[in-house]
Amino acid sequence: MKHPVTWYVLADGARARIVTRPERESHYRVIFAEDAAAAHARSRDLVTDRPGHAQESGYSGRHAIEPHHDAHRLEENRFLSSVAAHLNREAALGSFDRLVIYAAPRALATLRTCLEPQVAKRVHGEYAKDLTKVPVEALPEYFGTR
């Protein structure tokens, strides 16, 4: 009987790693790692121009109009969508049987919405916990494996 392949996704809005523990090995191995450079950039570097201005009809003052979106949040969503797209492609190739996700709460929600239904069926656990900075050697104590 084939041993099921489990992938552990560790993500936040700027970093993602996928680790697995191959059959007959005692340690976890990183099989995918990505870092979103734009998520570390300053907000003014992410937008192309200054906010627009509006004239108030009741008086002669002018004020800046705040954008309806946060540039950092858009970059996080773009990054997490690309991670989910990677998982969707790998699932179609049969690279894993089960998926366990450890992600920051907002990242977990975004990943959940971006996974295709056939991939979402393979999710065996979701944890709102950011493990992106935990060394690979220390992961077994978080996963409950030794």
N, C-alpha and C positions, 0 to 999 in steps of 0.2 A: 504494500500500500504506500502510495506516495505521501511524503510528509508535506503538509500545506505550507506554502510560502507566505509569510506574514511580513508586510512592510509597515514600519512605524514612521509616520510623518510628523516632523517637528517643525512648527512654523510660527512666525509672527508676521507683522506687516512688512518686514524688510529682509528676513532671512528664512530659509527653508532647507531642511535636510531630510533625506529619506534613508533610514537605516534598516538593516535586516540581519538576522543571525542565520547564516547558512546551516543546513543540516550537517551534523557531525562537527560543528565548530562551537567553541565555548564563548566567543566574543562577537560583538556586533560590528558590522562593517557599513560604512557610509557608501551608498550607491548613487546618491544624487545630492548635490549641494548647490544652492544658488543664493546670491546676495543682490538685493535691489539697490543699486547705487543711487537712484533717484530718491529713494525713501530717506536717505541720509542728507540730502541737499536742503538748503534753506528754502523757505517758501518763496522768497523773491526770485530765486533762481528757477523755480518750477513754472512760474507764470510769465507770460510774455510782455505784459504791459501793466501800467498802473491802473487802479480801479477807476471806473467812470465817475463823473460828478453830476449832481442834479441840483436844480434851483428849486427851493421850497416856494410854493405859491403864496404862503401867508406872510413871508418876510423876505428880505433880500439876501439871506444867507445861502451859502452853497455847502454841500457836504459830499464826501466820497460815498459811493455805493459799494458796499461789501459784496464780494462774489457769492453766489448761491451755493458754492461748493468749496470744500477744503482741498487744496492742491495735494497735500500729503495723503489725505484719505483716498483721493483718486489714484495716486501712485500705488498705495497699498493694495487697492482693489485690482489694479492692473497686474501687479506682481502676483497676487494670490490666484488670479484667474489663469495666469500662465502656469503656475504650479498645478492647479486643478486640471488644466489641459494636458500637462505631462502625465498626470495620473490616469486621465481618461484614455490617452494613447497607449500607455503601458498595460492598462487593463484589457484593452482590445487585443493586445498581443499575447495576453495570458502570462504576463510577467509575475503576477502575484495572485494569491487566492484570498487573502484577508488583508484588511487595512485597519490600522489603529492610529488615530489622530490625536496628537498632543499639540494644542495651539492656544495662543492668547485668545481670550473670549471673542473679540471682534474678528480676528482672523479665522477662528473656528466657524463662526456664522457665515463668513464669506465663502470659505471652502465648501461648506455644506450646500450652499446654493449653486455653486459652480460644478459640482460633480454630477456626471450623468447618472441616470437612474440605475443602470446596471453596475456602476461603480459603487454607488451609495449602498447597494445590497451587500457589498463585500465588507462594509465597515463593521468591525466587531467591537469597536470602542471609540468613544470621543471624550476627551478630557480637556477642560478649559484650563490648561496649564502650559506655560511657556518654558520649554526645555531647550530652546535653540542655543543657549550658551553653556549647556551642561556637556562636559567632555564625554566622548563615546564610552570610555572605560567606566564611567559612573552611571550610565543609563540602566544597567540591570536593577539597581536598587529602586529606580523610579518605575520600571516596568514590572517589578515583582518577580523577576527571574534572577537566577544566579548562575 
